[in-house]
Amino acid sequence: MVRITYVEADGRTQEVDAQPGWSLMEAAFHNGIEGIEAECGGACVCATCHIYMDERYLEKIKPMESGEDEMLDCAAAERKPNSRLSCQIEITDELEGAVVQIPETQI
């Protein structure tokens, strides 16, 4: 298991033990994290699982593909340099200790 900390928009934090191979979106869903809507179920077509990825871990995840980049342009919350879609980030052992910030709104 990989320990990930989710920070909800209201500042509440929740640490979860996430299954390697899941996406950050799936780990949030399975652990009752609020604020990640994931309306498309992880198909990368809605931008409702937008997160701000811990900048210390950006080099440890696969680079953003064009479809994700386009979807982030449609995100309801401000896009930042560390914006990603949580459905596109696979949990690996290298993400141990990562902090994921959830924007104030997804829709």
N, C-alpha and C positions, 0 to 999 in steps of 0.2 A: 504494500500500500504506500501511497505517496501523500504526504501531508500538504494540503493546500489551504490557504486562508482566503475566504471571500469577505469582502467589505461591502455591505449593502449601502444604498444611497443615504440612509439615515445614520450611518456610522457604525451600526452593529456589525460585529465580526463573528464569523463562525469558521472554525477549523474543521476540516473534514479529512478523513482518510479515503483517498480516491484510488480506484482500481486502474493500474496501468493499462493502457489500450483504450480506455474511455476518453471521451472529449471533456473539456472543462464544462461544457454545457450539460453533458450527461451526469457528471459528478454533482453539479449544482442541483439538477432535477432529482436525483436519487437521494439527496441529503436535505431536501426542503429549503433550499436557498431561494429567497424571494428576489424578484427583480430581473430575472432572466426569463423572458416570455417564451422564446424559442417556438414561435408559431408554426414554422415550417418543419419542425422536428429534426433539424440538423442538415437540411438539404442546401443550405447556403443561398436561400432565395428570399430572405425577409429582413435581415439585420436586427431582429428582436432578441438576439443573444449577445449584443454588443457589450464588450468589457474593455477596461483599461488594464493591460497586462503589465505586471511588475517589470519595469525596465531592465532590471538586473538579469532577467530571464529571456529577453527578446532574442538573443543570439542562440538560445538553447531550443528554440522551436522552429519548425519549418517556415521558410519565407512565405509571405502572403502571395497568393495567386491572384490573377486578374479578376476572377469572379468575386472573391471576397473584397477586393479593393473597390470594385463597383458597388457592391452592397453597402459598404461602409459610407459611401457618399450619400446613401439614403437613410442612414441612421438618424433616429429622432434626437439623440443627444449629441453634443459637440464631439466632432472627430478630433482626436489628438494624435501625436506621433506614435503613441503606444496603444492606439485603438486596434482591436482585433475582434473577430467573431469567435465566441467561445466554442461554437460547433466545429471550428476548423483547427483547434489546438488539441492535439493528442497528448494525453498525460503519459509522461515517461518518468523514469527515476530521476532524471536531470531537473525535473520541476519541483523536487522536494523543497518545501519551505516557501514556495512562490505565494505572492499576494495578488489577488484579483479584485480590482475595484469595479463595482457595478454602477453604471450611470444612473442618474435620477429618473430617467424615463427611457422606455424602449419603443413606445408607440405614440 
